[in-house]
């Protein structure tokens, strides 16, 4: 019996990844992502490392970028820190 498991990781991850890649270009075949938030931080670096090692990618900016928006707006500015992530498959 073949069983397909689908999972999605989502939430406020406090990671800002800017336009950095969440996959390995010469190995993974993933469509590009159009980011809104171009800033990065150390939480974002850790998130990217996790995604690459677990063969997952961010959905934000990739599936329907025309509907994307900032997920954090405050007096300090706008950011995207809430993500939906899914396996490459």
KAPE-V650715 format. One line per field, one symbol per residue. ss: DSSP state (H for helix, E for strand, - for the rest). psi: psi as a letter, one per 30 degrees, with the letter a starting at -180 (. if undefined). burial: 1 if it has 24 or more other ideal C-beta (glycine too) atoms within 12 Angstrom, else 0. Layout:
# KAPE-V650715
ss: ???
psi: ???
burial: ???
This chain:
# KAPE-V650715
ss: -------EEEEE----E----------------------E-HHHHHHHHHHHHH-EEE------HHH----EEE--EEE--EEEEEE--
psi: kkkkkklkklajfgkjfbglkgljefekikllkjkejgllleeeeeeeeeeeeghllkekgeeifffllkfkkaffakljfklkklle.
burial: 00000000000010111101111000000100101110000001001100110001111111000000001000000011111111000
